[in-house]
Amino acid sequence: MESILARVSIGISELKMNPMAAIEKADGPVAILNRNKPVAYLVPASEWEAICDRLEDIELAEIVKSRAGEEVVSVKLEDL
């Protein structure tokens, strides 16, 4: 059996009948099930934005780490 990574789940047929009910029903992600297997997750916009912000922070941290040993170059704002 596959793991469901949400506290709330809804069948795909129920989702088709009333999509807003699924959004209102949950306080967080909703697992969309087809034959009792998760096929998708419905994530509130605020949580999706938070996920994207965290991913961007991770990417920026990797860039910083990769450049940590580089030579420092001083520049003046007027030169840019």
Secondary structure as the mmCIF struct_conf table of DSSP 4:
data_model
#
loop_
_struct_conf.conf_type_id
_struct_conf.id
_struct_conf.beg_label_comp_id
_struct_conf.beg_label_asym_id
_struct_conf.beg_label_seq_id
_struct_conf.end_label_comp_id
_struct_conf.end_label_asym_id
_struct_conf.end_label_seq_id
BEND BEND1 ALA A 6 ARG A 7
STRN STRN1 VAL A 8 GLY A 11
HELX_RH_AL_P HELX_RH_AL_P1 ILE A 12 MET A 17
HELX_RH_AL_P HELX_RH_AL_P2 PRO A 19 LYS A 25
BEND BEND2 ASP A 27 GLY A 28
STRN STRN2 VAL A 30 ASN A 34
TURN_TY1_P TURN_TY1_P1 ARG A 35 ASN A 36
STRN STRN3 LYS A 37 LEU A 42
HELX_RH_AL_P HELX_RH_AL_P3 ALA A 45 SER A 66
TURN_TY1_P TURN_TY1_P2 ARG A 67 GLY A 69
BEND BEND3 GLU A 70 GLU A 70
HELX_LH_PP_P HELX_LH_PP_P1 GLU A 71 VAL A 72
HELX_RH_3T_P HELX_RH_3T_P1 LEU A 77 ASP A 79
#
